[in-house]
């Protein structure tokens, strides 16, 4: 899950490309370019998303797993798409989403749900 989150974290640098260039900050987006950074975030998400869900397969039953996989995948791609528009706000939503997912996984694995 951390690798998936690392690729989604690339989107936080879209918010202030001009300001980062002005202050000579060498963020990933500035070094590789805007379009390539989006492609890296998408490819990383597409690779590490199924791996993350595979490791959670033992925690959830099959129907819950399919629903969880579908919702998180759609949310991840949606957030990457919005990152170009407003990076900081979107990155905050990504953090909240994944922290909520971790809490749900912990609660579910303890048998409280």
N, C-alpha and C positions, 0 to 999 in steps of 0.2 A: 504494500500500500504506500510505503514511503517513496518508492520509485515512481509510482503513478503520480503522487502528489508533487514530486520534484519536477516532473514534466509539466504539470499544470501550473507550477509556480513561475514558469517562464512568462506567463501572461501578465504578471504584476509589473514587469518592466515596460509594458506598452504605454502606461499612463503618462510618462513624462520623458519621452525620448528627447525632445528638444532641450529640456532643462538638464538632462543628464549629459548631453553633448556639450552644452554651454559650460557646465561645471567639470567637464572632462572625466566623467565617470564612465568606466568601461564595463557596461552591463552586457549581458549575452545578446540582447536585441540589437544593441549598437554595433557590437563586434561582427555579428553574422548577418545583420539586416532583418528588416521587419518581416518580409515574406518567408525567408528561410526559418526564422524563429517560430512562425506559425506552423510551418510544416514539421519542424522538430517536435513541437508540442503535440500536434495531432498524431504523428507516428509513435511517439513515446506513449501517448494515451492508448492508442490502438494495440500496442504491444503489451504494456503492463496492466491494462485493464483486465483482459482475460486471465492473466496470471494471478492477479489479486483475487479475482472471483473464484478461481480454481482453489486457492488456499482456503477460502471461506466455505467451500462446498461441504465440508464435513460438519459445519456448524448449523447450516440451514437445511430444511427439507427441500425437495426439488421444486415445488411450486413457489415457495418463498424465494428460493435462489433465482429462479427465472425472473420474477418480479423485481427483485433487488438489482439484478444485473441490468435489466432493461432500463430501470429508472436512473441508476447511476451512470450508465453509458450515455443516455440521452442528455442528462444534466451536464456531464463532463464536456461533451461536444458543444452543447449550447453555451456553456461558460467560455470555452475557447473562442467561439464565434463572437461573443460579446466583448471579449477582452480587448479587441482592437478599438472598440468604441470608448470604453472607460475602464482602464486596467485596474486601478486601485479598488474601486467599488466591486468589480467582478472578482478580484482576488480575495477580498474579504468574504464574499459569498461562497467562494470555493472552500475557504478555510472553515467557515461555519458548517457547510454541507458535509465535509469529510469528518469534522469533529463530531457532528451529530451521528454520522454513520458509525464511527468508532464506538460511541456510547450505546447505540442500538445493538451493535455486535456484542459488546460486553454484557449488556443486560440480557440479551437473548441467550448467550452462551451460559449464563448462570442459571437459566431455567425460570426466571421471573416472568417471562412472557409465554 
